[in-house]
Amino acid sequence: MKLYHYAPQQNTIMTDGLISFAGGCGDIRPYIKRAGSQNRQDIITWMENCFPGRSRSLSVITEPVQWQGNDPMLKEFVDTHTLFSIELDDLLHDNLIESIWCQENNALFKIIPSEIDTSPLPWKNCSRRQGLFFGVIRHYFLVLRDGRISPNYLKKENTP
């Protein structure tokens, strides 16, 4: 099963791999309010209280962003990010995944790989004005045993 991850255009992913928040990557800004701190270690503690391994996880979706002429936020996101694909079966085969969590409708729950829902995502629900982006898009957290996916498991996708 192919899963997708977006990263800022300026990145070292094809040399260093995808590195989790606990591994030192990722912007702290989205978490400051939720964690109540600007300290990276405090944010990691907050993440781990959400579910075990969250700080070692990487967020993925089941399809590339589908901008359908609705909120331009989606197009801006795609235009400023690089899309990578990951073959879940390869990660599972090599025992790199500790667990998988789904976030949908503001709920977090642990799942098994066969429970990943690949039905189309509701991109039309994204709204900058309402502050709704990935919070309204079903996505998954791959909890990685060592908090990293090496480049040999990643493919940089061509995007329009």
C-alpha positions as CSV (number, residue, x, y, z in Angstrom):
1,M,0.0,0.0,0.0
2,K,1.4,3.4,-1.0
3,L,1.2,6.2,1.5
4,Y,2.2,9.8,1.1
5,H,4.1,12.4,3.1
6,Y,4.6,16.1,2.3
7,A,7.8,17.9,3.4
8,P,9.0,21.4,2.8
9,Q,10.7,21.9,-0.6
10,Q,14.0,22.6,1.0
11,N,14.9,19.3,2.6
12,T,17.6,16.6,2.8
13,I,15.2,13.7,2.8
14,M,16.8,11.8,-0.1
15,T,20.1,11.8,1.7
16,D,19.0,11.7,5.4
17,G,15.6,10.1,5.2
18,L,12.4,11.2,7.0
19,I,13.2,12.0,10.6
20,S,10.6,12.2,13.4
21,F,10.0,15.0,15.8
22,A,11.9,13.1,18.5
23,G,14.8,12.8,16.1
24,G,15.1,16.6,15.9
25,C,13.0,17.4,12.8
26,G,9.7,19.2,12.6
27,D,8.5,22.7,13.4
28,I,7.6,23.3,17.0
29,R,5.1,26.1,16.2
30,P,2.0,23.8,15.6
31,Y,2.5,22.3,19.0
32,I,3.3,25.2,21.3
33,K,-0.3,26.0,22.2
34,R,-1.3,22.4,22.7
35,A,1.8,21.5,24.7
36,G,1.8,24.7,26.6
37,S,5.5,25.2,26.0
38,Q,8.1,26.3,23.5
39,N,10.6,23.7,24.8
40,R,11.1,20.8,22.3
41,Q,11.4,18.2,25.2
42,D,8.1,19.5,26.7
43,I,6.4,19.1,23.3
44,I,7.8,15.5,23.0
45,T,6.4,14.7,26.5
46,W,3.0,16.1,25.4
47,M,3.1,14.0,22.2
48,E,3.9,10.9,24.1
49,N,0.8,11.6,26.3
50,C,-1.3,11.5,23.2
51,F,-0.3,8.0,22.4
52,P,2.9,6.0,22.9
53,G,5.5,6.7,20.2
54,R,3.8,9.8,18.7
55,S,7.1,11.7,18.9
56,R,8.8,8.9,16.8
57,S,6.0,8.9,14.3
58,L,5.5,10.3,10.8
59,S,2.2,11.5,9.5
60,V,1.0,10.1,6.2
61,I,-2.1,10.3,4.1
62,T,-3.5,7.7,1.6
63,E,-3.6,10.0,-1.5
64,P,-1.9,13.1,-2.7
65,V,-3.7,16.4,-1.9
66,Q,-6.5,16.9,-4.4
67,W,-7.0,20.6,-4.9
68,Q,-10.4,21.0,-6.6
69,G,-10.5,24.8,-7.0
70,N,-11.8,25.2,-3.5
71,D,-9.7,26.8,-0.8
72,P,-6.4,28.0,-2.3
73,M,-4.6,27.0,0.9
74,L,-4.4,23.5,-0.6
75,K,-2.7,24.7,-3.8
76,E,-0.3,26.8,-1.8
77,F,0.6,23.8,0.4
78,V,1.3,21.6,-2.6
79,D,3.2,24.3,-4.4
80,T,5.5,24.8,-1.3
81,H,6.0,21.1,-0.4
82,T,7.6,18.0,-1.9
83,L,5.5,14.8,-2.1
84,F,7.1,11.6,-1.1
85,S,5.6,8.1,-1.3
86,I,6.3,5.2,1.0
87,E,5.4,1.6,0.5
88,L,3.9,0.5,3.8
89,D,4.4,-3.2,3.0
90,D,8.2,-2.7,2.7
91,L,8.3,-1.0,6.1
92,L,6.2,-3.8,7.7
93,H,8.3,-6.5,6.0
94,D,11.5,-5.0,7.5
95,N,9.8,-4.6,10.9
96,L,10.4,-0.8,11.0
97,I,6.9,0.0,12.3
98,E,5.9,-0.3,15.9
99,S,2.3,0.7,15.6
100,I,-0.1,2.7,13.4
101,W,-2.6,5.3,14.6
102,C,-5.4,7.0,12.8
103,Q,-6.6,10.5,13.4
104,E,-10.2,11.1,12.1
105,N,-12.9,13.5,13.3
106,N,-10.6,14.6,16.2
107,A,-10.3,11.1,17.5
108,L,-7.0,9.1,17.7
109,F,-7.1,5.3,17.7
110,K,-4.7,2.5,17.1
111,I,-5.3,0.3,14.1
112,I,-3.7,-2.6,12.2
113,P,-2.5,-2.1,8.6
114,S,-5.5,-3.8,7.0
115,E,-7.7,-1.2,8.7
116,I,-6.2,1.7,6.8
117,D,-9.1,3.4,4.9
118,T,-8.1,4.3,1.3
119,S,-11.5,5.8,0.4
120,P,-11.2,9.3,-1.1
121,L,-10.4,12.1,1.4
122,P,-12.8,15.1,1.8
123,W,-10.4,17.8,0.5
124,K,-13.5,20.1,0.0
125,N,-13.8,20.4,3.8
126,C,-10.4,22.1,4.1
127,S,-10.9,25.8,4.9
128,R,-8.2,28.4,5.8
129,R,-11.0,30.8,7.0
130,Q,-12.3,28.1,9.5
131,G,-8.8,27.0,10.4
132,L,-9.4,23.5,9.0
133,F,-6.7,21.7,7.2
134,F,-5.3,18.2,8.2
135,G,-7.6,18.2,11.2
136,V,-10.5,17.4,8.8
137,I,-8.5,15.0,6.7
138,R,-8.1,11.4,7.9
139,H,-4.4,10.7,8.3
140,Y,-2.2,8.2,9.9
141,F,0.8,8.1,12.2
142,L,3.4,5.5,11.5
143,V,5.2,5.0,14.8
144,L,8.7,4.0,13.8
145,R,11.0,1.8,15.9
146,D,13.9,4.2,15.5
147,G,12.0,7.4,14.5
148,R,13.3,7.4,11.0
149,I,12.6,6.1,7.5
150,S,15.8,5.8,5.4
151,P,15.9,7.2,1.8
152,N,15.8,3.7,0.3
153,Y,12.2,3.4,1.4
154,L,11.2,6.7,-0.1
155,K,10.2,7.9,-3.6
156,K,10.1,11.5,-4.6
157,E,6.9,11.8,-6.5
158,N,6.5,14.0,-9.6
159,T,3.8,16.6,-9.0
160,P,2.1,18.8,-11.5
